[in-house]
Amino acid sequence: MDTTELIQRVRRIEIKTRRLSSNVLSGEYHSSFKGRGMAFSEVRQYQIGDDIRSIDWNVTARKREPFIKVFEEERERTLMLLVDVSASESFGTTVQRKSDLATEVAASLAFSAIQNNDMVGVIFFTDRVEKFIPPRKGRQHILTIIRELIELKPEGKGTNIAAALEFLSGIQKKRAIAMILSDFEDNNYEHSFKIAARRHDLTAIHLSDPAEWDLPSLGMIPLRNPESGEVEWTNTSSRKAKKYHRDRRELSFRRFTQACTQAGVGKVVLRTDQDYVKPLITYFRSTHG
C-alpha cells in the first residue's frame, strides 16, 4: 500500500467511524462507563442513610465513631484496546476480513472515548506483544492508531492472550477500561481473564467469519492453518467434514463464553458479515448503572 492509498483508507475509516461514534456510540459508551471510575476523595463522619458498605473501619476504630469513605467520579479515564493481529485475523470470506472488522470497531471505540475526554492506548499482540501505543488524547492520536491498525506487519503468527493481558497489567497500574478484540483461538487464557477483570473493566470482543462456522461446499481443497502453517486436504462437501469443522468452532466458542462468565468479563460477539454497531449498543446498554 503506497502513501496516498494509505492516507485515503485512513480517511475513509475516520469518516465512517467518527460519524458512528459521534451520532450513536459516544453517548452509550459514556453511560456504560461513567461511575465505574471512582477515585477515593476523603473520609467523613457517618450520616443516617449512608451506605454501611462505605464505612472505613480503620478510621472508625481510631476515632471510636463511624466514618465512611467518600469517592468521586474520575473526570478522565483510560481506554486500552488490546488488538489481536495474529495470522488468523487476516481471514475473511465476506465483505471484509476479521482484521478489517477489528480496525473499524477499534476506531469507533477510540473516537467514542476521546469524545468523552478519555485517553486511548493500544496493545497489538500475536503470540507476543508486537507494539504498544501509550494512552493519549486527540484526533491525530486516533489517526496514528488507525494507521497502525492498517499497516502493522507483525512478527508473530500465533495468539497469546495471556501475554497481552500480563503486559497490560505491567504498564497500566491505574484502573482502565480494557477491550480485547480477537477470535480467541487460543488456550490457557482463562486465569489471565480473572486477574485482568479484577484490575480493570474488561470486555472481550469476539470476532469471527461465517465460513469458520459453516464450511462452504467447494469439494476437495487444501485448508491452511494461518497460525501454524499446516495444510490439510479436506472434502468440504462432506457432511462429516462440515460437522467436524463446526464442532471445533463451537468448542472454541464455548470455552470463550465460559471464560467470560467465570471471570465476570463482559462479552460482545461480532461477525464479518453482520453490522457491529447494534451488538455494541446492546452491550453498552446492558451495562448501564
Phi and psi restraints in degrees (value plus and minus 20) as a CYANA .aco file:
   2 ASP   PHI     -99.5   -59.5
   2 ASP   PSI     152.8   192.8
   3 THR   PHI     -81.2   -41.2
   3 THR   PSI     -63.0   -23.0
   4 THR   PHI     -81.6   -41.6
   4 THR   PSI     -65.0   -25.0
   5 GLU   PHI     -84.7   -44.7
   5 GLU   PSI     -59.7   -19.7
   6 LEU   PHI     -82.8   -42.8
   6 LEU   PSI     -66.5   -26.5
   7 ILE   PHI     -81.0   -41.0
   7 ILE   PSI     -62.8   -22.8
   8 GLN   PHI     -83.1   -43.1
   8 GLN   PSI     -60.8   -20.8
   9 ARG   PHI     -88.8   -48.8
   9 ARG   PSI     -61.7   -21.7
  10 VAL   PHI     -79.8   -39.8
  10 VAL   PSI     -62.6   -22.6
  11 ARG   PHI     -84.4   -44.4
  11 ARG   PSI     -62.0   -22.0
  12 ARG   PHI     -82.0   -42.0
  12 ARG   PSI     -64.3   -24.3
  13 ILE   PHI     -85.3   -45.3
  13 ILE   PSI     -60.2   -20.2
  14 GLU   PHI     -81.3   -41.3
  14 GLU   PSI     -67.3   -27.3
  15 ILE   PHI     -80.0   -40.0
  15 ILE   PSI     -66.6   -26.6
  16 LYS   PHI     -87.4   -47.4
  16 LYS   PSI     -70.2   -30.2
  17 THR   PHI     -95.5   -55.5
  17 THR   PSI     -52.1   -12.1
  18 ARG   PHI     -88.6   -48.6
  18 ARG   PSI     -59.1   -19.1
  19 ARG   PHI     -84.0   -44.0
  19 ARG   PSI     -63.1   -23.1
  20 LEU   PHI     -81.6   -41.6
  20 LEU   PSI     -65.6   -25.6
  21 SER   PHI     -88.6   -48.6
  21 SER   PSI     -57.0   -17.0
  22 SER   PHI     -88.6   -48.6
  22 SER   PSI     -64.9   -24.9
  23 ASN   PHI    -108.5   -68.5
  23 ASN   PSI     -45.5    -5.5
  24 VAL   PHI    -146.9  -106.9
  24 VAL   PSI     -76.5   -36.5
  25 LEU   PHI    -103.1   -63.1
  25 LEU   PSI     -51.2   -11.2
  26 SER   PHI     -77.8   -37.8
  26 SER   PSI     -66.4   -26.4
  27 GLY   PHI     -85.5   -45.5
  27 GLY   PSI     -58.9   -18.9
  28 GLU   PHI     -86.4   -46.4
  28 GLU   PSI     -60.7   -20.7
  29 TYR   PHI     -79.1   -39.1
  29 TYR   PSI     -67.8   -27.8
  30 HIS   PHI     -82.7   -42.7
  30 HIS   PSI     -65.5   -25.5
  31 SER   PHI     -82.8   -42.8
  31 SER   PSI     -54.3   -14.3
  32 SER   PHI     -90.9   -50.9
  32 SER   PSI     -61.4   -21.4
  33 PHE   PHI    -124.9   -84.9
  33 PHE   PSI     -29.2    10.8
  34 LYS   PHI     -85.2   -45.2
  34 LYS   PSI     123.2   163.2
  35 GLY   PHI      67.5   107.5
  35 GLY   PSI     -37.1     2.9
  36 ARG   PHI    -103.4   -63.4
  36 ARG   PSI     -45.8    -5.8
  37 GLY   PHI    -112.9   -72.9
  37 GLY   PSI      62.0   102.0
  38 MET   PHI    -124.8   -84.8
  38 MET   PSI     105.0   145.0
  39 ALA   PHI    -126.0   -86.0
  39 ALA   PSI     121.5   161.5
  40 PHE   PHI     -83.6   -43.6
  40 PHE   PSI     112.9   152.9
  41 SER   PHI    -131.3   -91.3
  41 SER   PSI     -75.2   -35.2
  42 GLU   PHI    -185.7  -145.7
  42 GLU   PSI     156.3   196.3
  43 VAL   PHI    -136.1   -96.1
  43 VAL   PSI     128.6   168.6
  44 ARG   PHI    -164.9  -124.9
  44 ARG   PSI     147.4   187.4
  45 GLN   PHI     -84.8   -44.8
  45 GLN   PSI     123.8   163.8
  46 TYR   PHI     -85.0   -45.0
  46 TYR   PSI     118.4   158.4
  47 GLN   PHI    -142.7  -102.7
  47 GLN   PSI     129.8   169.8
  48 ILE   PHI     -76.4   -36.4
  48 ILE   PSI     109.2   149.2
  49 GLY   PHI      83.5   123.5
  49 GLY   PSI     -35.3     4.7
  50 ASP   PHI     -87.3   -47.3
  50 ASP   PSI     131.3   171.3
  51 ASP   PHI     -93.0   -53.0
  51 ASP   PSI      99.7   139.7
  52 ILE   PHI     -84.7   -44.7
  52 ILE   PSI     -38.3     1.7
  53 ARG   PHI     -89.1   -49.1
  53 ARG   PSI     -35.3     4.7
  54 SER   PHI    -110.8   -70.8
  54 SER   PSI     -18.6    21.4
  55 ILE   PHI     -83.6   -43.6
  55 ILE   PSI     111.5   151.5
  56 ASP   PHI    -110.9   -70.9
  56 ASP   PSI      82.1   122.1
  57 TRP   PHI     -90.1   -50.1
  57 TRP   PSI     -49.2    -9.2
  58 ASN   PHI     -86.2   -46.2
  58 ASN   PSI     -68.0   -28.0
  59 VAL   PHI     -87.5   -47.5
  59 VAL   PSI     -59.7   -19.7
  60 THR   PHI     -78.3   -38.3
  60 THR   PSI     -63.4   -23.4
  61 ALA   PHI     -86.9   -46.9
  61 ALA   PSI     -58.0   -18.0
  62 ARG   PHI     -91.9   -51.9
  62 ARG   PSI     -60.2   -20.2
  63 LYS   PHI    -107.4   -67.4
  63 LYS   PSI     -35.9     4.1
  64 ARG   PHI      44.1    84.1
  64 ARG   PSI       8.1    48.1
  65 GLU   PHI    -175.4  -135.4
  65 GLU   PSI     133.5   173.5
  66 PRO   PHI     -90.2   -50.2
  66 PRO   PSI     112.2   152.2
  67 PHE   PHI    -145.1  -105.1
  67 PHE   PSI     128.2   168.2
  68 ILE   PHI    -140.4  -100.4
  68 ILE   PSI     136.2   176.2
  69 LYS   PHI    -103.4   -63.4
  69 LYS   PSI     115.4   155.4
  70 VAL   PHI    -129.3   -89.3
  70 VAL   PSI     109.3   149.3
  71 PHE   PHI    -135.9   -95.9
  71 PHE   PSI     133.0   173.0
  72 GLU   PHI    -151.8  -111.8
  72 GLU   PSI     131.1   171.1
  73 GLU   PHI     -89.1   -49.1
  73 GLU   PSI     111.6   151.6
  74 GLU   PHI     -89.0   -49.0
  74 GLU   PSI     112.7   152.7
  75 ARG   PHI     -92.9   -52.9
  75 ARG   PSI     -47.4    -7.4
  76 GLU   PHI    -146.3  -106.3
  76 GLU   PSI     106.0   146.0
  77 ARG   PHI    -138.6   -98.6
  77 ARG   PSI     151.7   191.7
  78 THR   PHI    -141.3  -101.3
  78 THR   PSI     109.0   149.0
  79 LEU   PHI    -120.2   -80.2
  79 LEU   PSI     100.6   140.6
  80 MET   PHI    -127.8   -87.8
  80 MET   PSI     100.1   140.1
  81 LEU   PHI    -118.9   -78.9
  81 LEU   PSI     104.4   144.4
  82 LEU   PHI    -127.5   -87.5
  82 LEU   PSI      89.5   129.5
  83 VAL   PHI    -131.2   -91.2
  83 VAL   PSI     100.2   140.2
  84 ASP   PHI     -94.6   -54.6
  84 ASP   PSI      98.1   138.1
  85 VAL   PHI    -137.5   -97.5
  85 VAL   PSI       6.9    46.9
  86 SER   PHI     -88.9   -48.9
  86 SER   PSI     150.4   190.4
  87 ALA   PHI     -81.5   -41.5
  87 ALA   PSI     -51.8   -11.8
  88 SER   PHI     -87.6   -47.6
  88 SER   PSI     -38.6     1.4
  89 GLU   PHI     -93.2   -53.2
  89 GLU   PSI     -34.8     5.2
  90 SER   PHI    -101.8   -61.8
  90 SER   PSI     -20.2    19.8
  91 PHE   PHI    -100.3   -60.3
  91 PHE   PSI     121.8   161.8
  92 GLY   PHI    -195.1  -155.1
  92 GLY   PSI     116.1   156.1
  93 THR   PHI    -142.8  -102.8
  93 THR   PSI     -15.8    24.2
  94 THR   PHI    -134.6   -94.6
  94 THR   PSI    -158.5  -118.5
  95 VAL   PHI     -94.3   -54.3
  95 VAL   PSI     -34.5     5.5
  96 GLN   PHI    -173.2  -133.2
  96 GLN   PSI     143.0   183.0
  97 ARG   PHI    -109.1   -69.1
  97 ARG   PSI     148.4   188.4
  98 LYS   PHI     -81.5   -41.5
  98 LYS   PSI     -55.9   -15.9
  99 SER   PHI     -85.8   -45.8
  99 SER   PSI     -55.4   -15.4
 100 ASP   PHI     -85.9   -45.9
 100 ASP   PSI     -61.8   -21.8
 101 LEU   PHI     -82.2   -42.2
 101 LEU   PSI     -64.2   -24.2
 102 ALA   PHI     -80.9   -40.9
 102 ALA   PSI     -59.3   -19.3
 103 THR   PHI     -82.5   -42.5
 103 THR   PSI     -67.2   -27.2
 104 GLU   PHI     -85.2   -45.2
 104 GLU   PSI     -64.4   -24.4
 105 VAL   PHI     -84.4   -44.4
 105 VAL   PSI     -65.3   -25.3
 106 ALA   PHI     -81.8   -41.8
 106 ALA   PSI     -62.1   -22.1
 107 ALA   PHI     -84.8   -44.8
 107 ALA   PSI     -62.2   -22.2
 108 SER   PHI     -82.2   -42.2
 108 SER   PSI     -63.8   -23.8
 109 LEU   PHI     -86.3   -46.3
 109 LEU   PSI     -59.0   -19.0
 110 ALA   PHI     -84.8   -44.8
 110 ALA   PSI     -65.1   -25.1
 111 PHE   PHI     -84.1   -44.1
 111 PHE   PSI     -58.9   -18.9
 112 SER   PHI     -81.1   -41.1
 112 SER   PSI     -59.1   -19.1
 113 ALA   PHI     -86.7   -46.7
 113 ALA   PSI     -68.1   -28.1
 114 ILE   PHI     -89.7   -49.7
 114 ILE   PSI     -46.9    -6.9
 115 GLN   PHI     -90.0   -50.0
 115 GLN   PSI     -36.8     3.2
 116 ASN   PHI    -123.6   -83.6
 116 ASN   PSI      -1.5    38.5
 117 ASN   PHI      45.7    85.7
 117 ASN   PSI       3.7    43.7
 118 ASP   PHI    -114.3   -74.3
 118 ASP   PSI     135.7   175.7
 119 MET   PHI    -109.1   -69.1
 119 MET   PSI     137.0   177.0
 120 VAL   PHI    -151.2  -111.2
 120 VAL   PSI     111.1   151.1
 121 GLY   PHI    -149.3  -109.3
 121 GLY   PSI     141.3   181.3
 122 VAL   PHI    -156.2  -116.2
 122 VAL   PSI     118.3   158.3
 123 ILE   PHI    -136.2   -96.2
 123 ILE   PSI      95.7   135.7
 124 PHE   PHI    -112.8   -72.8
 124 PHE   PSI     112.0   152.0
 125 PHE   PHI    -162.0  -122.0
 125 PHE   PSI     134.3   174.3
 126 THR   PHI    -147.8  -107.8
 126 THR   PSI    -138.4   -98.4
 127 ASP   PHI    -106.4   -66.4
 127 ASP   PSI     -12.2    27.8
 128 ARG   PHI    -172.8  -132.8
 128 ARG   PSI     150.3   190.3
 129 VAL   PHI    -100.6   -60.6
 129 VAL   PSI      99.2   139.2
 130 GLU   PHI    -106.9   -66.9
 130 GLU   PSI     -59.8   -19.8
 131 LYS   PHI    -181.0  -141.0
 131 LYS   PSI     125.3   165.3
 132 PHE   PHI    -145.0  -105.0
 132 PHE   PSI     104.7   144.7
 133 ILE   PHI    -128.2   -88.2
 133 ILE   PSI      91.4   131.4
 134 PRO   PHI     -81.9   -41.9
 134 PRO   PSI     131.8   171.8
 135 PRO   PHI     -83.4   -43.4
 135 PRO   PSI     112.4   152.4
 136 ARG   PHI    -168.9  -128.9
 136 ARG   PSI     158.4   198.4
 137 LYS   PHI    -134.9   -94.9
 137 LYS   PSI     151.8   191.8
 138 GLY   PHI      81.4   121.4
 138 GLY   PSI     133.3   173.3
 139 ARG   PHI     -81.6   -41.6
 139 ARG   PSI     -63.7   -23.7
 140 GLN   PHI     -81.8   -41.8
 140 GLN   PSI     -55.5   -15.5
 141 HIS   PHI     -84.6   -44.6
 141 HIS   PSI     -62.0   -22.0
 142 ILE   PHI     -86.3   -46.3
 142 ILE   PSI     -57.8   -17.8
 143 LEU   PHI     -84.3   -44.3
 143 LEU   PSI     -55.3   -15.3
 144 THR   PHI     -83.2   -43.2
 144 THR   PSI     -62.4   -22.4
 145 ILE   PHI     -82.0   -42.0
 145 ILE   PSI     -64.7   -24.7
 146 ILE   PHI     -82.3   -42.3
 146 ILE   PSI     -61.8   -21.8
 147 ARG   PHI     -80.3   -40.3
 147 ARG   PSI     -61.8   -21.8
 148 GLU   PHI     -87.1   -47.1
 148 GLU   PSI     -58.3   -18.3
 149 LEU   PHI     -79.5   -39.5
 149 LEU   PSI     -55.7   -15.7
 150 ILE   PHI    -101.9   -61.9
 150 ILE   PSI     -62.8   -22.8
 151 GLU   PHI    -115.8   -75.8
 151 GLU   PSI     -42.3    -2.3
 152 LEU   PHI     -75.6   -35.6
 152 LEU   PSI     109.7   149.7
 153 LYS   PHI    -131.5   -91.5
 153 LYS   PSI      77.6   117.6
 154 PRO   PHI     -88.5   -48.5
 154 PRO   PSI     131.7   171.7
 155 GLU   PHI    -104.2   -64.2
 155 GLU   PSI     -57.9   -17.9
 156 GLY   PHI    -105.9   -65.9
 156 GLY   PSI     141.7   181.7
 157 LYS   PHI    -136.5   -96.5
 157 LYS   PSI     -48.8    -8.8
 158 GLY   PHI    -102.0   -62.0
 158 GLY   PSI    -190.0  -150.0
 159 THR   PHI    -150.8  -110.8
 159 THR   PSI     107.7   147.7
 160 ASN   PHI    -154.8  -114.8
 160 ASN   PSI      69.9   109.9
 161 ILE   PHI     -87.6   -47.6
 161 ILE   PSI     -58.1   -18.1
 162 ALA   PHI     -79.4   -39.4
 162 ALA   PSI     -61.5   -21.5
 163 ALA   PHI     -83.5   -43.5
 163 ALA   PSI     -59.3   -19.3
 164 ALA   PHI     -85.5   -45.5
 164 ALA   PSI     -62.1   -22.1
 165 LEU   PHI     -90.0   -50.0
 165 LEU   PSI     -54.6   -14.6
 166 GLU   PHI     -86.4   -46.4
 166 GLU   PSI     -59.2   -19.2
 167 PHE   PHI     -83.0   -43.0
 167 PHE   PSI     -62.0   -22.0
 168 LEU   PHI     -77.2   -37.2
 168 LEU   PSI     -66.5   -26.5
 169 SER   PHI     -82.0   -42.0
 169 SER   PSI     -52.2   -12.2
 170 GLY   PHI     -94.0   -54.0
 170 GLY   PSI     -54.0   -14.0
 171 ILE   PHI    -121.9   -81.9
 171 ILE   PSI     -35.5     4.5
 172 GLN   PHI    -140.6  -100.6
 172 GLN   PSI      68.4   108.4
 173 LYS   PHI     -96.3   -56.3
 173 LYS   PSI     -53.6   -13.6
 174 LYS   PHI    -100.1   -60.1
 174 LYS   PSI     124.6   164.6
 175 ARG   PHI     -77.8   -37.8
 175 ARG   PSI     114.5   154.5
 176 ALA   PHI    -154.5  -114.5
 176 ALA   PSI     145.5   185.5
 177 ILE   PHI    -106.0   -66.0
 177 ILE   PSI      97.5   137.5
 178 ALA   PHI    -138.8   -98.8
 178 ALA   PSI     107.6   147.6
 179 MET   PHI    -146.9  -106.9
 179 MET   PSI     103.6   143.6
 180 ILE   PHI    -128.2   -88.2
 180 ILE   PSI     103.5   143.5
 181 LEU   PHI    -127.8   -87.8
 181 LEU   PSI      97.3   137.3
 182 SER   PHI    -183.9  -143.9
 182 SER   PSI     145.1   185.1
 183 ASP   PHI    -110.1   -70.1
 183 ASP   PSI     -24.5    15.5
 184 PHE   PHI      36.9    76.9
 184 PHE   PSI      15.0    55.0
 185 GLU   PHI    -105.1   -65.1
 185 GLU   PSI      55.1    95.1
 186 ASP   PHI    -174.1  -134.1
 186 ASP   PSI     144.6   184.6
 187 ASN   PHI    -141.5  -101.5
 187 ASN   PSI     138.1   178.1
 188 ASN   PHI      43.4    83.4
 188 ASN   PSI      19.6    59.6
 189 TYR   PHI    -126.8   -86.8
 189 TYR   PSI     -22.3    17.7
 190 GLU   PHI     -80.3   -40.3
 190 GLU   PSI     -65.2   -25.2
 191 HIS   PHI     -84.6   -44.6
 191 HIS   PSI     -59.4   -19.4
 192 SER   PHI     -84.5   -44.5
 192 SER   PSI     -54.8   -14.8
 193 PHE   PHI     -77.1   -37.1
 193 PHE   PSI     -68.2   -28.2
 194 LYS   PHI     -82.6   -42.6
 194 LYS   PSI     -62.9   -22.9
 195 ILE   PHI     -85.7   -45.7
 195 ILE   PSI     -67.2   -27.2
 196 ALA   PHI     -85.0   -45.0
 196 ALA   PSI     -57.0   -17.0
 197 ALA   PHI     -89.0   -49.0
 197 ALA   PSI     -44.0    -4.0
 198 ARG   PHI     -95.1   -55.1
 198 ARG   PSI     -47.6    -7.6
 199 ARG   PHI    -116.4   -76.4
 199 ARG   PSI     -47.6    -7.6
 200 HIS   PHI    -156.6  -116.6
 200 HIS   PSI     143.6   183.6
 201 ASP   PHI    -100.3   -60.3
 201 ASP   PSI      74.7   114.7
 202 LEU   PHI    -118.2   -78.2
 202 LEU   PSI     111.4   151.4
 203 THR   PHI    -146.5  -106.5
 203 THR   PSI     113.1   153.1
 204 ALA   PHI    -123.7   -83.7
 204 ALA   PSI     102.5   142.5
 205 ILE   PHI    -128.1   -88.1
 205 ILE   PSI      88.1   128.1
 206 HIS   PHI    -108.7   -68.7
 206 HIS   PSI     104.2   144.2
 207 LEU   PHI    -131.5   -91.5
 207 LEU   PSI     115.0   155.0
 208 SER   PHI    -171.1  -131.1
 208 SER   PSI     148.5   188.5
 209 ASP   PHI    -138.3   -98.3
 209 ASP   PSI     125.6   165.6
 210 PRO   PHI     -77.7   -37.7
 210 PRO   PSI     -51.7   -11.7
 211 ALA   PHI     -89.1   -49.1
 211 ALA   PSI     -37.6     2.4
 212 GLU   PHI     -96.4   -56.4
 212 GLU   PSI     -37.5     2.5
 213 TRP   PHI    -118.1   -78.1
 213 TRP   PSI     -66.2   -26.2
 214 ASP   PHI    -142.7  -102.7
 214 ASP   PSI      87.2   127.2
 215 LEU   PHI     -85.0   -45.0
 215 LEU   PSI     102.7   142.7
 216 PRO   PHI     -89.6   -49.6
 216 PRO   PSI     126.9   166.9
 217 SER   PHI    -100.7   -60.7
 217 SER   PSI      78.7   118.7
 218 LEU   PHI    -143.2  -103.2
 218 LEU   PSI      -7.6    32.4
 219 GLY   PHI      57.7    97.7
 219 GLY   PSI    -175.4  -135.4
 220 MET   PHI    -100.8   -60.8
 220 MET   PSI      93.8   133.8
 221 ILE   PHI    -157.7  -117.7
 221 ILE   PSI     137.0   177.0
 222 PRO   PHI    -102.5   -62.5
 222 PRO   PSI     105.6   145.6
 223 LEU   PHI    -125.5   -85.5
 223 LEU   PSI     103.6   143.6
 224 ARG   PHI    -127.5   -87.5
 224 ARG   PSI     109.3   149.3
 225 ASN   PHI     -97.7   -57.7
 225 ASN   PSI      92.8   132.8
 226 PRO   PHI     -84.5   -44.5
 226 PRO   PSI     -45.0    -5.0
 227 GLU   PHI    -107.8   -67.8
 227 GLU   PSI     -58.3   -18.3
 228 SER   PHI    -114.0   -74.0
 228 SER   PSI     -42.3    -2.3
 229 GLY   PHI      63.8   103.8
 229 GLY   PSI     -23.1    16.9
 230 GLU   PHI     -90.7   -50.7
 230 GLU   PSI     119.5   159.5
 231 VAL   PHI    -135.1   -95.1
 231 VAL   PSI     112.1   152.1
 232 GLU   PHI    -151.6  -111.6
 232 GLU   PSI     103.2   143.2
 233 TRP   PHI     -95.3   -55.3
 233 TRP   PSI     107.4   147.4
 234 THR   PHI    -153.4  -113.4
 234 THR   PSI     116.8   156.8
 235 ASN   PHI    -104.6   -64.6
 235 ASN   PSI      75.7   115.7
 236 THR   PHI     -89.9   -49.9
 236 THR   PSI     -31.3     8.7
 237 SER   PHI    -109.0   -69.0
 237 SER   PSI     -27.6    12.4
 238 SER   PHI     -97.2   -57.2
 238 SER   PSI     112.7   152.7
 239 ARG   PHI     -81.8   -41.8
 239 ARG   PSI     -57.4   -17.4
 240 LYS   PHI     -83.5   -43.5
 240 LYS   PSI     -64.1   -24.1
 241 ALA   PHI     -84.6   -44.6
 241 ALA   PSI     -61.6   -21.6
 242 LYS   PHI     -81.8   -41.8
 242 LYS   PSI     -63.2   -23.2
 243 LYS   PHI     -85.7   -45.7
 243 LYS   PSI     -63.0   -23.0
 244 TYR   PHI     -79.8   -39.8
 244 TYR   PSI     -64.1   -24.1
 245 HIS   PHI     -81.6   -41.6
 245 HIS   PSI     -67.0   -27.0
 246 ARG   PHI     -89.6   -49.6
 246 ARG   PSI     -58.8   -18.8
 247 ASP   PHI     -79.8   -39.8
 247 ASP   PSI     -60.6   -20.6
 248 ARG   PHI     -83.2   -43.2
 248 ARG   PSI     -63.5   -23.5
 249 ARG   PHI     -85.2   -45.2
 249 ARG   PSI     -62.6   -22.6
 250 GLU   PHI     -86.4   -46.4
 250 GLU   PSI     -55.8   -15.8
 251 LEU   PHI     -83.5   -43.5
 251 LEU   PSI     -64.4   -24.4
 252 SER   PHI     -81.9   -41.9
 252 SER   PSI     -62.1   -22.1
 253 PHE   PHI     -89.4   -49.4
 253 PHE   PSI     -57.9   -17.9
 254 ARG   PHI     -83.1   -43.1
 254 ARG   PSI     -59.9   -19.9
 255 ARG   PHI     -82.5   -42.5
 255 ARG   PSI     -62.5   -22.5
 256 PHE   PHI     -81.6   -41.6
 256 PHE   PSI     -69.0   -29.0
 257 THR   PHI     -81.8   -41.8
 257 THR   PSI     -62.9   -22.9
 258 GLN   PHI     -84.7   -44.7
 258 GLN   PSI     -60.1   -20.1
 259 ALA   PHI     -82.5   -42.5
 259 ALA   PSI     -61.2   -21.2
 260 CYS   PHI     -84.0   -44.0
 260 CYS   PSI     -65.7   -25.7
 261 THR   PHI     -82.6   -42.6
 261 THR   PSI     -67.4   -27.4
 262 GLN   PHI     -87.2   -47.2
 262 GLN   PSI     -51.1   -11.1
 263 ALA   PHI    -113.4   -73.4
 263 ALA   PSI     -27.0    13.0
 264 GLY   PHI      50.5    90.5
 264 GLY   PSI      14.0    54.0
 265 VAL   PHI    -115.9   -75.9
 265 VAL   PSI     111.9   151.9
 266 GLY   PHI     -89.2   -49.2
 266 GLY   PSI     129.4   169.4
 267 LYS   PHI    -156.0  -116.0
 267 LYS   PSI     126.0   166.0
 268 VAL   PHI    -149.4  -109.4
 268 VAL   PSI     112.3   152.3
 269 VAL   PHI    -131.3   -91.3
 269 VAL   PSI     100.0   140.0
 270 LEU   PHI    -145.9  -105.9
 270 LEU   PSI     130.9   170.9
 271 ARG   PHI    -150.9  -110.9
 271 ARG   PSI     133.2   173.2
 272 THR   PHI     -87.6   -47.6
 272 THR   PSI     -38.8     1.2
 273 ASP   PHI    -120.9   -80.9
 273 ASP   PSI      -9.2    30.8
 274 GLN   PHI    -152.2  -112.2
 274 GLN   PSI     137.5   177.5
 275 ASP   PHI     -85.9   -45.9
 275 ASP   PSI     117.0   157.0
 276 TYR   PHI    -117.1   -77.1
 276 TYR   PSI     -33.0     7.0
 277 VAL   PHI     -89.1   -49.1
 277 VAL   PSI     -67.7   -27.7
 278 LYS   PHI     -79.7   -39.7
 278 LYS   PSI     -66.0   -26.0
 279 PRO   PHI     -81.4   -41.4
 279 PRO   PSI     -55.6   -15.6
 280 LEU   PHI     -87.0   -47.0
 280 LEU   PSI     -64.8   -24.8
 281 ILE   PHI     -81.6   -41.6
 281 ILE   PSI     -65.0   -25.0
 282 THR   PHI     -78.2   -38.2
 282 THR   PSI     -61.6   -21.6
 283 TYR   PHI     -85.9   -45.9
 283 TYR   PSI     -68.6   -28.6
 284 PHE   PHI     -78.3   -38.3
 284 PHE   PSI     -62.8   -22.8
 285 ARG   PHI     -86.6   -46.6
 285 ARG   PSI     -51.3   -11.3
 286 SER   PHI     -91.9   -51.9
 286 SER   PSI     -38.4     1.6
 287 THR   PHI    -124.2   -84.2
 287 THR   PSI     -16.9    23.1
 288 HIS   PHI     -75.9   -35.9
 288 HIS   PSI     118.2   158.2
